[in-house]
């Protein structure tokens, strides 16, 4: 595992237009939710001040492909749970709106380095993974001043 970037809730302004913008986790259940995950019983948990809550409702879209989820959120299909680093540009350009910034997504996504069987011991592969861990992964952490 390379790391676990902070996850945030966000949506495109065109999705939020004419809708009640959620102010609490319980209000998220009335919205189309998009998040990364798998499993028979999808659950989204948010944490704040040492406690956590389960968000009501079922996801409209659940995928392990974070780029597909980001595209769906940017297209206005719902409220997404995405790694903060994928949303930085959209938030800065006001193409995405961060929701419930005082809450943290309790379950994080793990970033993995995957190689063909038997190649993980190859010095070139090991060197590349070490490079990712030392240089790329820190850049995926919350941007300076961001609320994660």
N, C-alpha and C positions, 0 to 999 in steps of 0.2 A: 504494500500500500504506500502510495506517495504522500497522501494527505487527505484531509477532509475540509474542503472550503466552507466558509459560512454560507448558509442558505437564507434567502429572503423571499418575501411575498411581494409580487408586483403584477401590474396589469397595464395594458395599453389604454390611453385616454379614450379611444373609440369604444372599448369594451365598457368602460365606466360611464360613458355618456348616457344620461337619462336613468341611471341606476343609483340606488342608495350605496354610497361608498362605505364598506364595512369599517366600523369603529371598534368592534370587539371580535374575538375569535368565533363566538356563537353566530354572528351575522354572516360568516363565510359560507355557512351551509346553504344559503339562499343563492349562491353564485356557482358558476361553472368553475370547477377547480381542476388544475392541471399540475401533476407532480411526478417526480421520479420515484420508481419503486416497483416492487413485484410482490406477489403473494396473493393468497386467496382472500384475505381480509385487509384491504388497504386502509391504513390509518394515518392521519396527519396529526402530529402532536406539536403544540406550541408551548414554549416555556417563558416564564417571567417571574422574577423575584423568588426563585427557588421552587416554584410550583409549576405544574404543567396541566394543560387541558387537551382533550381530544376534540378536534374540529368535527362537527357533525357533517354528514353527507358523504356521498361517493364521488370519486373523481370522474370528470367527463373524459379525461385522457390521462393515462398513466403509462409512462415509457421509461426505459433506461437510457434512451438517446436524448441527452440534454440539449443538443442542438435542435432536435425536432421539437422539444418542449418550448425552447426559447422562440423558435419560429411561430409556434402556435400562439404563444402569449403576445408576441409582437403583432400578429395578425388580428388580435382582438378576440380570440376564442375563449378567453377566461382569465382567471387569476392563477398565476403560476407560482410554484415554489421552485426557485432556481438558484444556482450558485451566484453569489454577489458579483464575481468577476465577469460572468456572462452578461450581466445587466448594466455594468458601469457606463458603457457608452450610451445605451438607450436612456438611462436615467439622466445623464449629463445633457443629452439632447432633447429631453422632455418627451421622448417617444414611449417611455415607460414611467409609471408612477409607483413608488414604493408604498406598500400598505402595512399597517400595524407595525411601524418601526420599533416600537418598544417591546415587541415580542420576538423571540428567537425560535427558529424551527428546531425542535428538539432532536429530530433524527436527521443526521447528515448523510451526504453521499460520499462514498470513498472513491478517490481517484487511484486507479491501478495502472501499473506498467505491465503490459502483456507481451510475451514473446513466444515464438514456437517452442514446442517441447524440446528440451535439451539445449536450448540456446541461452538460457538464463545464466549459465556458468561461463559463457563466452566473455572474455575480457572486454571486448568492444561493447557488448550489450550492457555489461555491468557498469562500464564507464559512462555510457549514455544515461542509464537509470540514475547513477550517482549525480550526474550533471543536472538532470531534471529535478531531483530532490533538493539540490543545493541552490539552483538558480531560478527555476520556473515556479516551483511550488510556493516559495515565499511571495512571489508576485500575485498569486491567486488568493492570498489572504485579503481581508478587507482593506480597501483603499484607505490611506491616511484620513482620519476624521470621519470615516463612515461609521454608521451605527450598525454593528453586526449582531 
